Amino acid sequence: MTNIQINYEHLANTVLKNCKKRNFTGSYAPTAEDAKAQIRELLKPGLTVAHGGSETLNQLGFRALAEEAGCVYLDRSGAKTPQEKREYFARSVMSDLYFMSSNAITADGELVNIDGAGNRVACLIHGPEKVVLVIGMNKVARNLDAALDRVKTVAAPPNCVRLQLTTPCSVTGVCADCHSEGCICCNTVITRHSRIPGRIHLILVGEELGF
């Protein structure tokens, strides 16, 4: 193991210990392949599975994992019209498993997410029976201030590029605290506790994943 890998494991143990007081469950996956193995253990035939937009899940080939497991996979890419998107969201709210990543997580276990449409953070807050967040250790921040700063300076600009939006940060690489039409920083959610023990489950991955 490299020094970075050893440090990631130590840091993950600290984060997961702090998550327990928040009613989150969690586990550590040293590599992306280990994370995929843990995801496969959660995916059971017949379960309805949905997910939010996530470069992390794309990197892990999540769709293929869900389909190979025999899950009822809700295809978010199939929703083209506003009505179809509303219907997808309605079905996602009632899913058995909802997968996403997190824009940041503090060393004390708080989840920090900023969303455009808000469907991802809405499902994190309420609805799906269980929410699974797959988070690369590159997203761990020292505290809330650092986490919020990370979202705006590290996560949002490349996400706007990925989504082909013409926001100031997609052009300059720097957050302008904008109100542009394509702004994805519309809703800020800090999740500090789960009222339902174990509803939120974290898989921390000892690699750099996502933005």
C-alpha positions as CSV (number, residue, x, y, z in Angstrom):
1,M,0.0,0.0,0.0
2,T,1.1,3.5,-0.7
3,N,1.2,6.2,2.0
4,I,-1.8,7.8,0.4
5,Q,-3.7,4.6,0.5
6,I,-2.8,4.0,4.1
7,N,-3.9,7.6,5.0
8,Y,-7.2,7.1,3.1
9,E,-8.0,4.1,5.2
10,H,-7.2,5.8,8.4
11,L,-9.3,8.8,7.4
12,A,-12.2,6.6,6.3
13,N,-12.2,4.8,9.7
14,T,-12.4,8.2,11.4
15,V,-15.3,9.4,9.1
16,L,-17.2,6.1,9.5
17,K,-16.8,6.2,13.3
18,N,-18.3,9.7,13.3
19,C,-21.1,8.7,11.0
20,K,-22.4,6.2,13.6
21,K,-23.6,9.1,15.8
22,R,-25.6,10.4,12.8
23,N,-27.4,7.1,12.3
24,F,-25.5,6.5,9.1
25,T,-24.1,3.0,8.3
26,G,-21.0,2.7,6.2
27,S,-18.1,0.6,5.0
28,Y,-14.7,1.2,3.3
29,A,-13.7,-0.1,-0.1
30,P,-9.9,0.3,-0.7
31,T,-10.4,0.2,-4.5
32,A,-13.1,0.9,-7.1
33,E,-13.3,-2.9,-7.7
34,D,-13.9,-3.4,-4.0
35,A,-16.7,-0.8,-4.2
36,K,-18.3,-2.6,-7.1
37,A,-18.3,-5.8,-5.1
38,Q,-20.0,-4.1,-2.2
39,I,-22.6,-2.6,-4.5
40,R,-23.3,-6.1,-6.0
41,E,-24.0,-7.3,-2.5
42,L,-26.8,-4.7,-2.1
43,L,-28.4,-5.3,-5.5
44,K,-31.0,-8.1,-5.3
45,P,-33.2,-9.4,-8.1
46,G,-36.6,-7.6,-8.3
47,L,-35.5,-4.5,-6.2
48,T,-36.5,-1.2,-7.8
49,V,-33.3,0.8,-8.2
50,A,-32.9,4.5,-9.1
51,H,-30.0,6.9,-9.0
52,G,-29.0,10.6,-9.3
53,G,-26.6,12.1,-11.8
54,S,-23.2,11.0,-10.7
55,E,-19.8,10.8,-12.4
56,T,-18.7,8.4,-9.7
57,L,-21.5,5.9,-10.6
58,N,-20.7,6.4,-14.3
59,Q,-17.0,5.5,-13.6
60,L,-18.1,2.3,-11.7
61,G,-20.5,1.2,-14.5
62,F,-23.4,1.3,-12.1
63,R,-26.1,0.7,-14.7
64,A,-24.6,-2.5,-15.8
65,L,-24.2,-3.7,-12.2
66,A,-27.9,-3.0,-11.6
67,E,-29.1,-4.7,-14.8
68,E,-26.8,-7.7,-14.3
69,A,-28.3,-8.2,-10.8
70,G,-31.8,-8.5,-12.1
71,C,-33.0,-5.2,-10.5
72,V,-35.9,-3.1,-11.9
73,Y,-33.6,-0.4,-13.2
74,L,-35.2,3.1,-13.6
75,D,-33.5,4.6,-16.6
76,R,-33.1,8.3,-15.9
77,S,-31.6,8.9,-19.4
78,G,-34.9,7.7,-21.0
79,A,-36.8,10.7,-19.6
80,K,-36.8,13.4,-22.3
81,T,-39.8,15.6,-21.8
82,P,-40.6,17.6,-18.6
83,Q,-43.5,15.2,-18.0
84,E,-41.4,12.1,-18.4
85,K,-38.8,13.6,-16.0
86,R,-41.6,14.2,-13.4
87,E,-42.7,10.6,-13.8
88,Y,-39.2,9.3,-13.4
89,F,-38.8,11.3,-10.3
90,A,-42.1,10.1,-8.9
91,R,-41.0,6.5,-9.4
92,S,-37.5,7.2,-7.9
93,V,-39.1,8.5,-4.7
94,M,-40.7,5.1,-4.2
95,S,-37.6,3.1,-5.1
96,D,-36.2,0.4,-2.9
97,L,-32.6,1.6,-3.4
98,Y,-31.5,5.0,-4.4
99,F,-27.8,5.4,-5.4
100,M,-25.9,8.7,-5.6
101,S,-22.6,10.2,-4.6
102,S,-22.0,13.3,-2.5
103,N,-20.3,16.5,-3.5
104,A,-18.4,16.5,-0.2
105,I,-18.4,14.9,3.2
106,T,-16.8,16.3,6.3
107,A,-14.3,14.4,8.5
108,D,-17.1,14.6,11.1
109,G,-19.5,12.7,8.8
110,E,-21.7,15.5,7.5
111,L,-22.9,15.2,3.9
112,V,-22.8,18.3,1.7
113,N,-24.6,18.5,-1.6
114,I,-25.6,21.3,-4.0
115,D,-28.1,20.5,-6.7
116,G,-29.8,22.2,-9.7
117,A,-33.2,20.5,-10.2
118,G,-33.1,19.2,-6.6
119,N,-34.3,15.6,-7.4
120,R,-31.1,14.0,-6.1
121,V,-31.1,15.8,-2.8
122,A,-34.9,15.4,-2.5
123,C,-34.5,11.6,-2.6
124,L,-31.6,11.8,-0.1
125,I,-33.9,13.6,2.3
126,H,-37.0,11.6,2.0
127,G,-38.7,8.8,-0.1
128,P,-36.6,5.9,-1.1
129,E,-36.4,3.1,1.4
130,K,-32.6,3.1,1.4
131,V,-30.1,5.6,0.0
132,V,-26.5,4.4,-0.8
133,L,-23.8,7.0,-1.3
134,V,-20.6,5.9,-3.0
135,I,-18.0,8.5,-2.2
136,G,-14.3,8.7,-3.3
137,M,-12.0,9.8,-0.5
138,N,-10.9,12.8,-2.6
139,K,-14.3,14.3,-1.4
140,V,-13.5,14.4,2.3
141,A,-13.2,17.9,3.7
142,R,-12.0,19.1,7.0
143,N,-15.2,20.9,8.0
144,L,-18.4,22.4,6.7
145,D,-16.7,25.5,5.4
146,A,-14.1,23.5,3.5
147,A,-16.8,21.2,2.2
148,L,-18.9,24.1,0.8
149,D,-15.8,25.6,-0.7
150,R,-15.0,22.3,-2.3
151,V,-18.4,22.0,-3.9
152,K,-18.2,25.4,-5.5
153,T,-14.5,25.4,-6.5
154,V,-13.8,21.7,-7.3
155,A,-17.1,19.9,-8.0
156,A,-19.4,22.4,-9.7
157,P,-17.2,23.7,-12.6
158,P,-16.4,20.3,-14.1
159,N,-20.0,19.1,-13.5
160,C,-21.2,22.1,-15.6
161,V,-18.7,21.1,-18.3
162,R,-20.0,17.5,-18.2
163,L,-23.6,18.7,-18.5
164,Q,-22.6,21.1,-21.3
165,L,-24.0,24.1,-19.5
166,T,-23.0,27.7,-20.3
167,T,-22.5,28.9,-16.8
168,P,-19.6,31.3,-15.9
169,C,-17.7,28.5,-14.1
170,S,-17.9,26.2,-17.2
171,V,-16.0,28.8,-19.2
172,T,-13.6,30.3,-16.6
173,G,-13.3,27.4,-14.2
174,V,-14.1,29.7,-11.3
175,C,-17.4,30.0,-9.4
176,A,-19.1,33.4,-10.0
177,D,-21.9,32.8,-7.5
178,C,-24.1,33.2,-10.6
179,H,-27.9,33.2,-11.2
180,S,-27.5,32.0,-14.9
181,E,-30.1,29.9,-16.6
182,G,-28.0,26.8,-16.3
183,C,-27.0,27.3,-12.7
184,I,-26.6,23.9,-10.8
185,C,-26.0,25.6,-7.4
186,C,-29.7,26.1,-6.7
187,N,-30.2,24.0,-3.6
188,T,-27.7,23.4,-0.8
189,V,-28.4,20.5,1.5
190,I,-26.4,19.6,4.6
191,T,-27.3,16.1,6.0
192,R,-26.2,15.9,9.6
193,H,-28.4,13.1,10.9
194,S,-30.8,10.4,9.7
195,R,-34.0,10.1,11.7
196,I,-34.3,6.5,10.4
197,P,-31.3,4.5,11.6
198,G,-29.4,2.8,8.7
199,R,-31.5,4.4,5.9
200,I,-28.4,6.2,4.7
201,H,-25.5,3.9,3.9
202,L,-22.0,5.1,2.8
203,I,-19.4,3.3,0.8
204,L,-16.2,5.2,1.1
205,V,-13.7,4.4,-1.7
206,G,-9.9,4.7,-1.4
207,E,-9.5,6.2,-4.8
208,E,-10.3,9.5,-6.5
209,L,-13.7,9.2,-8.0
210,G,-16.0,11.8,-9.4
211,F,-15.5,15.6,-9.1
